[in-house]
């Protein structure tokens, strides 16, 4: 599997200093799945574009990250979102989604159902303008982005029984021979529940590492069960000592190539369902072991 992953550098050009043009023309309906981990500094945001051009956004960074997320979406030709997911109510995940909701039509909106932050009120207010109310997701749910792209919800078991990071939505997106695991800020307790529930069924080609590479996440059992070829850490510079060196080493020890948005900028992957290609905005390689 690892041999199928080719690192493309210099293929993502810059627009206004920070947004990728994309791998080809910015017309997304080209039969290729695109997953873009957007460099929003200390926070998370991932844009998924299905082979038919249908788009989904998972998180949007802090409120000030809106401009960056907006530029990336525009560069890829996205004019509307079929699905938006706020993994949990912290502002470094849903803060930037408020203005995305103000600008882009959204068909389906999902959250973990917790209203535990001030920014969540702004998030729901922006949603109401579109006639939307966030629908809660929890373990054992699933939804289809398209007929070919399916998202399994692995966690939380119940957002009402957890708080903050521990109630993060964890999604596993499947397309062809590849899968992408989005973990929000899920911590070790939620990871254990997921491994107990699904075991090695959570194995994925690509993992977005939990909680920006913090040692509160990436428990050994979870890392071994996920066993990705690529682990991506969405993190800003000099923030809370993220990512933790032991966490990086743990992912590397199971054979994953580890990249951070801090050193690589936007990280984008393309797949036809068989081969998988990775490109970095900056000319950086995987972190050294």
Secondary structure, DSSP 4 states (H G I P E B T S, - for coil): -GGGEEEEES-S-EETTTEE--SSSS---SS-EEEEE---SSS--EEEE-TTS-EEEE---SGGGHHHHHHHHHHTT--EEEEEE--SS-HHHHTTHHHHHHHSEEEEEEE-S---SHHHHHHHHHHHHTT--PEE--TT-EEESSSS-EEEEEE-S-GGG--GGGG--EEEEEETTEEEEE-TT--HHHHHHHHHHHGGGG--SEEE-GGGG-TTS--HHHHHHH--SEEEE---TTSTTPSPHHHHHHHHHTT-EEEEHHHH-SEEEEESSS-EEEEESSS--PPP-
